[in-house]
Amino acid sequence: MASASGNAASNASGSPCGACKFLRRKCAADCIFAPYFCSEQGPARFAAIHKVFGASNVSKLLLHIPAHDRCEAVVTIAYEAQARIRDPVYGCVSHIFALQQQVACLQAQLMQVKAQLAQNLMESRSMENNNNQWAGNQSVAGEAMNHPFCPTYMNPISPQSSLESIDHSSMNDGMSMQDIQSREERAYKNNELGELQELALRMMRN
């Protein structure tokens, strides 16, 4: 699209605007299409508009639009004309529908990524809690094993149990109470004979 001043200069030089060049007519000084269709690229752009809407309908439409809004109106009409040529049934609606589908697909992917991030966060927190619990159990078990005063894996031994263990061990060695008494009697007799012999030797010496 050329500016109004550029098209006015082209009109002053005698060259028609793009719309009038396509229509093969003389371009007037007050041509409604001259500010929006340049002489070089205007004919190709105006061809789609003329094919879809018609030149007279577009000129009437532009006359009912304020001058400061006509530029945007021409851009919209040209876009719709190109869309109608590509898709005669839906026109620009098909492009809008494709964009809506793309937005919906991107929103679904975004929600899936957010759900995956939330699941990963929950799994990492659960793993951290399990590691902390395991470390706490290990520390408690280590303190219980390293306690110097109260070992939990040993039972205290009383003097009575030690004596009973000695008695049981002596009985397990095959010695009975009678054997022990006979040994004590023999030792006592040996001691008495030794004392008598010493007394006899002393009397003989005297």
Backbone bond lengths (Angstrom), bond angles and torsions (degrees), N, CA, C in turn:
res aa  C-N    CA-C-N  psi(-1)  N-CA   C-N-CA  omega(-1)  CA-C   N-CA-C  phi
1 M - - - 1.445 - - 1.523 109.01 -
2 A 1.287 118.81 128.82 1.449 123.25 177.86 1.512 108.82 -93.55
3 S 1.293 115.97 160.64 1.465 120.53 178.94 1.516 109.98 -76.90
4 A 1.346 114.39 167.33 1.462 119.29 -178.68 1.520 111.31 -67.12
5 S 1.355 115.94 -35.59 1.465 118.99 -179.30 1.523 110.99 -67.74
6 G 1.360 115.55 -38.68 1.461 118.59 178.76 1.508 111.39 -65.55
7 N 1.332 117.44 -41.91 1.452 120.47 178.54 1.526 111.75 -69.57
8 A 1.330 115.57 -32.89 1.470 118.06 176.50 1.514 110.24 -65.45
9 A 1.343 116.09 -38.22 1.461 118.78 177.82 1.515 111.19 -66.35
10 S 1.373 115.79 -38.23 1.458 118.58 177.95 1.520 111.60 -65.99
11 N 1.357 115.43 -37.46 1.460 118.75 177.44 1.530 111.34 -66.37
12 A 1.350 116.50 -36.53 1.456 120.53 178.77 1.521 111.13 -65.68
13 S 1.353 115.54 -33.65 1.459 119.17 179.16 1.526 112.46 -78.77
14 G 1.348 116.83 -9.23 1.446 120.33 176.19 1.508 114.75 100.47
15 S 1.384 119.57 -6.24 1.458 122.02 179.08 1.517 109.07 -84.14
16 P 1.335 118.32 135.04 1.464 119.79 -178.86 1.528 111.23 -75.01
17 C 1.367 115.71 165.40 1.473 120.65 176.41 1.513 108.85 -75.26
18 G 1.329 115.89 174.55 1.454 120.58 -177.30 1.507 113.34 -62.68
19 A 1.355 116.97 -37.94 1.457 120.23 -179.47 1.525 110.46 -68.19
20 C 1.328 116.26 -45.89 1.454 119.45 -179.62 1.529 111.19 -68.37
21 K 1.327 117.15 -33.18 1.459 119.74 176.39 1.520 110.19 -64.59
22 F 1.365 116.90 -40.04 1.464 119.12 177.99 1.521 110.88 -68.10
23 L 1.344 116.79 -38.35 1.462 120.79 -179.80 1.534 111.99 -80.30
24 R 1.335 116.14 -9.14 1.457 122.04 178.55 1.529 111.24 58.38
25 R 1.307 112.27 52.65 1.463 118.06 177.75 1.529 108.49 -135.61
26 K 1.325 114.31 167.58 1.450 119.70 179.74 1.516 109.39 -75.69
27 C 1.296 117.02 134.42 1.473 122.52 -178.24 1.522 108.67 -87.75
28 A 1.323 116.99 118.61 1.466 122.22 179.60 1.519 110.42 -77.73
29 A 1.326 114.91 166.98 1.465 119.59 -179.00 1.519 111.50 -68.86
30 D 1.332 116.68 -32.46 1.464 120.82 179.17 1.527 111.73 -101.68
31 C 1.300 118.30 33.75 1.474 122.05 -179.69 1.522 110.28 -61.96
32 I 1.327 116.98 130.12 1.459 122.00 -177.62 1.533 112.64 -71.16
33 F 1.335 116.35 -22.64 1.468 120.30 -178.10 1.533 113.48 -92.86
34 A 1.321 116.96 -17.65 1.471 120.85 -172.97 1.529 113.71 -57.99
35 P 1.361 121.64 -40.13 1.473 118.89 -178.64 1.536 114.15 -70.09
36 Y 1.343 118.83 -11.20 1.465 120.45 -169.93 1.531 113.43 -120.86
37 F 1.323 118.43 -11.63 1.463 121.50 179.68 1.523 108.26 -128.79
38 C 1.314 115.62 111.87 1.453 120.08 -178.57 1.529 110.30 -74.27
39 S 1.284 115.24 170.75 1.462 119.99 -175.79 1.520 112.53 -77.18
40 E 1.370 118.17 -25.14 1.462 120.62 -176.43 1.534 111.64 -86.79
41 Q 1.326 118.19 -58.28 1.457 121.72 -175.40 1.528 112.75 -98.81
42 G 1.305 117.33 -5.41 1.460 121.13 -177.94 1.514 115.14 -62.39
43 P 1.328 119.41 -41.62 1.478 118.96 -177.00 1.516 112.75 -60.06
44 A 1.348 118.78 -39.27 1.474 120.51 -179.27 1.528 110.96 -69.04
45 R 1.303 116.45 -36.48 1.465 119.46 179.18 1.532 111.24 -73.33
46 F 1.308 116.96 -38.10 1.457 119.69 -177.99 1.519 111.40 -74.57
47 A 1.319 118.28 -18.41 1.461 120.81 -177.61 1.525 110.29 -64.20
48 A 1.328 118.03 -44.09 1.464 120.55 179.55 1.519 110.99 -66.03
49 I 1.347 117.48 -38.42 1.466 120.77 179.84 1.520 110.59 -65.14
50 H 1.316 115.63 -44.26 1.458 119.18 -179.75 1.524 111.29 -66.44
51 K 1.335 117.30 -34.95 1.459 120.47 -179.04 1.518 111.95 -69.97
52 V 1.313 118.10 -36.75 1.467 121.49 -175.52 1.523 111.23 -89.06
53 F 1.350 117.57 -48.32 1.469 120.52 -171.96 1.528 113.17 -106.04
54 G 1.300 116.70 -29.32 1.476 119.00 -174.75 1.519 110.86 93.56
55 A 1.331 116.61 142.20 1.466 121.36 -176.40 1.515 111.53 -67.96
56 S 1.337 117.90 -40.93 1.459 119.59 -178.85 1.526 112.35 -66.05
57 N 1.327 117.40 -39.32 1.476 120.34 178.65 1.532 111.37 -65.74
58 V 1.308 116.71 -39.70 1.463 119.60 179.27 1.518 110.26 -68.37
59 S 1.316 118.72 -39.72 1.472 120.77 179.38 1.529 110.47 -64.83
60 K 1.319 117.90 -41.62 1.474 120.49 176.71 1.526 111.35 -63.40
61 L 1.335 115.82 -40.38 1.467 119.90 179.78 1.527 110.98 -63.59
62 L 1.329 116.54 -42.56 1.468 119.62 -179.48 1.526 111.46 -68.33
63 L 1.315 117.76 -31.44 1.471 119.63 179.18 1.522 112.08 -68.10
64 H 1.342 118.16 -26.69 1.465 121.64 179.05 1.539 112.49 -88.54
65 I 1.290 117.90 0.95 1.472 122.32 -179.73 1.527 108.45 -107.49
66 P 1.342 117.90 138.56 1.467 118.95 177.00 1.527 112.05 -57.45
67 A 1.315 115.69 153.56 1.470 121.01 -174.45 1.530 112.05 -62.13
68 H 1.340 118.32 -34.36 1.471 119.67 -176.74 1.538 111.94 -78.22
69 D 1.339 117.28 -9.40 1.472 120.62 177.88 1.523 112.91 -106.96
70 R 1.310 118.20 -1.97 1.455 121.04 -174.54 1.538 111.84 -69.87
71 C 1.313 116.83 -33.99 1.474 119.12 -178.62 1.526 110.56 -62.58
72 E 1.337 117.05 -46.30 1.473 120.00 178.27 1.519 111.10 -66.05
73 A 1.317 117.05 -34.65 1.470 120.60 178.65 1.531 110.76 -65.64
74 V 1.320 117.62 -40.65 1.468 120.34 178.36 1.522 110.60 -65.37
75 V 1.343 117.55 -40.99 1.478 120.51 178.17 1.530 110.21 -61.91
76 T 1.325 116.99 -42.11 1.461 120.92 -179.92 1.525 111.02 -66.32
77 I 1.313 116.95 -42.03 1.464 120.54 -179.65 1.526 110.18 -65.63
78 A 1.328 117.02 -40.45 1.465 119.90 179.93 1.530 110.74 -65.74
79 Y 1.342 117.01 -41.17 1.470 119.94 178.68 1.524 111.59 -63.98
80 E 1.324 116.75 -43.12 1.462 120.26 179.13 1.522 110.87 -65.36
81 A 1.315 117.24 -37.07 1.468 119.81 179.58 1.528 110.42 -65.31
82 Q 1.337 117.70 -43.97 1.463 120.35 177.87 1.529 110.67 -63.10
83 A 1.352 117.42 -40.04 1.462 120.44 178.64 1.521 111.52 -66.07
84 R 1.318 117.45 -37.57 1.477 120.85 178.60 1.524 111.20 -66.19
85 I 1.317 116.69 -34.83 1.461 118.93 177.96 1.526 110.07 -68.35
86 R 1.352 117.65 -39.90 1.458 120.13 178.52 1.530 111.51 -70.82
87 D 1.338 117.24 -41.43 1.462 121.42 -179.04 1.533 107.79 -134.24
88 P 1.323 118.40 94.38 1.475 120.21 -175.18 1.524 113.59 -63.97
89 V 1.340 118.71 -22.16 1.465 120.93 -175.91 1.534 111.20 -83.31
90 Y 1.336 116.23 -54.79 1.466 120.50 -174.10 1.526 113.53 -100.77
91 G 1.287 118.57 -25.59 1.459 119.88 179.92 1.516 111.85 66.88
92 C 1.336 115.76 -132.14 1.473 120.13 -179.74 1.529 111.94 -73.42
93 V 1.333 117.96 -14.67 1.475 120.22 178.76 1.523 110.85 -63.12
94 S 1.330 117.27 -36.35 1.469 119.53 178.02 1.525 111.42 -62.73
95 H 1.345 116.16 -39.96 1.468 119.26 177.74 1.525 110.78 -67.15
96 I 1.328 116.57 -39.86 1.473 119.63 177.58 1.529 110.55 -64.06
97 F 1.338 116.24 -42.01 1.466 120.08 178.41 1.532 110.93 -62.72
98 A 1.340 117.88 -40.51 1.469 120.67 177.85 1.527 111.21 -63.26
99 L 1.328 115.81 -39.67 1.467 119.08 177.55 1.535 111.04 -66.22
100 Q 1.333 117.61 -39.25 1.464 120.47 176.96 1.533 111.41 -63.06
101 Q 1.335 116.34 -41.12 1.461 119.89 177.15 1.525 111.28 -63.14
102 Q 1.316 116.51 -38.89 1.456 120.37 178.59 1.529 110.82 -65.52
103 V 1.336 116.32 -41.13 1.471 119.88 178.11 1.525 110.86 -63.97
104 A 1.352 117.24 -42.61 1.468 120.19 178.73 1.526 111.20 -63.24
105 C 1.323 117.46 -40.32 1.464 120.80 178.88 1.519 110.87 -64.56
106 L 1.322 116.55 -42.39 1.470 120.13 179.03 1.531 111.26 -66.09
107 Q 1.333 116.93 -37.85 1.466 119.99 177.05 1.526 111.41 -64.82
108 A 1.341 117.20 -39.86 1.467 120.12 177.23 1.526 111.12 -64.77
109 Q 1.320 117.71 -40.87 1.461 120.75 177.26 1.518 111.15 -64.50
110 L 1.332 116.56 -38.69 1.457 120.51 178.37 1.525 111.24 -64.28
111 M 1.336 117.52 -43.50 1.458 120.93 177.87 1.528 111.20 -63.59
112 Q 1.338 117.15 -37.94 1.464 120.51 178.38 1.519 111.08 -65.48
113 V 1.322 116.15 -41.23 1.465 119.62 178.69 1.524 110.70 -65.53
114 K 1.336 117.54 -40.81 1.463 120.69 178.09 1.526 110.92 -63.04
115 A 1.335 116.97 -42.00 1.466 120.02 178.53 1.525 111.02 -63.91
116 Q 1.326 116.78 -40.15 1.464 120.08 178.56 1.522 111.24 -65.58
117 L 1.329 116.77 -39.56 1.462 120.10 177.35 1.522 111.06 -64.15
118 A 1.345 116.67 -41.97 1.462 119.58 178.36 1.522 111.34 -63.22
119 Q 1.332 117.43 -40.96 1.464 120.66 178.55 1.525 111.28 -65.26
120 N 1.326 117.24 -41.80 1.465 120.24 177.98 1.523 111.01 -63.70
121 L 1.347 116.84 -37.41 1.454 120.27 178.79 1.528 110.90 -65.39
122 M 1.339 117.02 -42.26 1.463 120.38 178.65 1.532 111.15 -65.14
123 E 1.324 117.57 -40.43 1.464 120.36 178.87 1.519 111.63 -65.83
124 S 1.335 116.90 -39.67 1.468 119.38 178.63 1.522 111.35 -66.23
125 R 1.344 116.71 -37.46 1.471 119.46 178.59 1.520 110.85 -67.95
126 S 1.347 117.36 -40.63 1.462 119.93 178.96 1.522 111.15 -65.50
127 M 1.329 117.20 -40.07 1.462 120.22 177.20 1.522 111.40 -64.40
128 E 1.320 116.95 -38.27 1.462 120.69 178.19 1.527 110.92 -65.54
129 N 1.343 116.30 -41.46 1.465 119.29 177.86 1.521 111.50 -64.50
130 N 1.339 117.01 -40.45 1.465 120.16 178.24 1.516 111.62 -64.71
131 N 1.328 117.40 -39.37 1.462 120.48 178.29 1.520 111.13 -65.71
132 N 1.338 116.24 -40.93 1.463 119.24 178.49 1.525 110.99 -64.86
133 Q 1.350 116.99 -41.29 1.462 120.17 178.83 1.520 111.27 -64.93
134 W 1.331 117.03 -40.63 1.468 120.55 178.38 1.515 111.08 -65.25
135 A 1.320 117.54 -39.85 1.457 120.44 178.33 1.528 110.74 -65.65
136 G 1.351 117.22 -38.56 1.456 119.90 177.84 1.514 112.25 -65.20
137 N 1.321 117.54 -40.48 1.467 120.31 177.53 1.518 111.54 -65.26
138 Q 1.319 116.77 -38.31 1.455 119.80 179.21 1.525 111.14 -66.47
139 S 1.337 117.38 -39.17 1.465 120.07 179.75 1.523 110.99 -67.05
140 V 1.352 117.09 -40.14 1.465 119.81 178.78 1.522 110.60 -64.83
141 A 1.334 116.84 -42.10 1.459 119.79 178.93 1.518 111.20 -65.48
142 G 1.325 118.21 -37.54 1.458 120.95 178.79 1.512 111.88 -66.91
143 E 1.333 117.32 -39.24 1.460 119.60 177.91 1.526 111.20 -65.83
144 A 1.320 117.30 -38.35 1.466 119.94 179.79 1.526 111.36 -66.95
145 M 1.316 118.85 -36.46 1.463 121.24 -178.85 1.525 111.82 -76.47
146 N 1.336 117.03 -31.50 1.455 120.76 -177.11 1.520 113.38 -92.62
147 H 1.335 119.56 6.24 1.460 121.59 -179.57 1.527 109.16 -70.93
148 P 1.358 120.89 124.02 1.478 121.95 -173.81 1.516 114.70 -80.53
149 F 1.302 119.12 -17.46 1.456 120.38 -171.36 1.515 113.42 -104.96
150 C 1.277 117.62 -29.23 1.460 119.27 -173.95 1.515 109.75 -134.96
151 P 1.323 118.04 75.94 1.467 118.88 176.02 1.510 110.51 -71.40
152 T 1.316 114.45 132.13 1.464 119.55 -175.68 1.512 112.44 -81.87
153 Y 1.349 118.16 -15.64 1.456 119.65 -176.32 1.512 113.38 -96.02
154 M 1.389 119.08 3.48 1.473 122.68 179.54 1.514 109.20 -120.70
155 N 1.334 115.50 142.42 1.451 121.78 176.72 1.518 108.54 -102.59
156 P 1.329 119.25 136.82 1.464 121.05 179.19 1.528 111.33 -65.59
157 I 1.341 116.59 146.47 1.471 123.60 -179.40 1.522 107.94 -107.92
158 S 1.309 116.47 121.68 1.462 121.48 178.56 1.528 110.02 -86.28
159 P 1.343 117.59 159.69 1.477 120.03 177.34 1.513 112.32 -59.25
160 Q 1.324 116.89 -37.72 1.461 119.18 -179.46 1.510 111.11 -63.94
161 S 1.335 115.64 -41.85 1.459 117.90 179.29 1.513 111.22 -66.36
162 S 1.358 117.42 -32.54 1.461 119.08 178.23 1.515 111.00 -68.40
163 L 1.381 116.96 -40.32 1.455 119.53 177.32 1.515 110.93 -64.22
164 E 1.363 114.38 -41.55 1.448 116.91 179.28 1.510 111.58 -62.93
165 S 1.338 115.27 -36.29 1.459 117.82 177.87 1.514 111.17 -66.91
166 I 1.365 117.68 -35.44 1.464 120.13 177.59 1.508 110.35 -66.49
167 D 1.352 116.73 -44.17 1.471 120.20 178.98 1.513 110.56 -60.43
168 H 1.323 114.66 -44.10 1.463 117.92 -179.53 1.511 110.56 -64.77
169 S 1.335 116.53 -37.82 1.465 118.36 -179.35 1.506 111.08 -67.71
170 S 1.353 116.41 -39.03 1.467 118.56 178.02 1.517 111.11 -66.83
171 M 1.333 117.22 -37.55 1.456 119.71 178.08 1.510 110.24 -69.08
172 N 1.320 115.17 -34.49 1.454 117.84 178.27 1.508 111.70 -68.94
173 D 1.345 118.38 -24.41 1.465 120.53 178.59 1.518 111.92 -75.58
174 G 1.317 120.95 -5.76 1.461 124.27 177.40 1.513 114.42 98.06
175 M 1.333 120.25 6.46 1.471 124.19 179.68 1.515 108.77 -96.65
176 S 1.366 114.66 129.02 1.454 121.14 177.25 1.511 109.81 -101.55
177 M 1.308 115.77 175.72 1.481 120.36 178.12 1.520 111.14 -67.14
178 Q 1.306 119.93 -33.47 1.472 122.12 179.09 1.519 111.21 -65.91
179 D 1.327 115.66 -39.57 1.465 118.12 177.23 1.515 111.40 -61.93
180 I 1.333 115.03 -41.91 1.475 118.60 -179.66 1.522 110.32 -64.15
181 Q 1.352 120.10 -41.39 1.466 122.40 179.87 1.517 111.31 -66.81
182 S 1.344 117.31 -40.28 1.472 119.40 178.82 1.517 111.15 -64.20
183 R 1.325 117.00 -36.99 1.464 119.35 176.23 1.520 111.86 -64.59
184 E 1.318 115.78 -40.40 1.463 118.86 178.98 1.536 111.26 -66.24
185 E 1.349 118.54 -38.14 1.474 120.82 179.07 1.526 111.17 -66.73
186 R 1.314 117.33 -41.33 1.463 119.50 178.44 1.511 111.39 -64.19
187 A 1.299 115.50 -39.76 1.470 117.28 178.09 1.522 111.01 -65.33
188 Y 1.333 117.89 -38.61 1.471 120.42 179.69 1.521 110.85 -65.57
189 K 1.378 116.86 -42.80 1.464 120.45 178.62 1.509 111.86 -63.42
190 N 1.330 114.88 -40.96 1.467 117.56 177.78 1.512 111.38 -61.86
191 N 1.277 117.31 -36.69 1.462 120.52 178.42 1.542 110.51 -66.60
192 E 1.371 118.09 -41.68 1.467 120.34 179.35 1.526 110.97 -65.41
193 L 1.337 118.86 -43.58 1.464 120.15 178.54 1.507 111.22 -62.01
194 G 1.307 115.16 -36.94 1.459 117.11 178.02 1.509 111.69 -64.79
195 E 1.314 119.81 -38.40 1.464 122.89 178.62 1.533 111.41 -67.90
196 L 1.352 118.97 -39.98 1.464 122.07 178.01 1.519 111.72 -64.68
197 Q 1.308 116.23 -41.39 1.461 118.95 178.38 1.520 111.19 -63.61
198 E 1.292 118.50 -42.05 1.458 120.62 177.39 1.535 111.63 -62.62
199 L 1.325 117.17 -40.22 1.477 120.04 178.33 1.520 111.92 -64.55
200 A 1.363 117.71 -39.31 1.467 120.94 179.38 1.522 111.05 -66.53
201 L 1.276 118.58 -41.56 1.461 122.44 178.09 1.523 110.95 -61.83
202 R 1.313 117.09 -40.09 1.476 120.45 179.12 1.539 110.83 -64.01
203 M 1.375 118.25 -41.13 1.463 121.31 -179.47 1.514 110.63 -67.23
204 M 1.341 117.82 -38.58 1.454 119.72 178.53 1.529 111.32 -65.88
205 R 1.283 117.76 -36.26 1.452 121.38 178.77 1.535 110.86 -66.91
206 N 1.291 116.82 -37.76 1.451 119.43 -179.47 1.526 110.26 -72.18
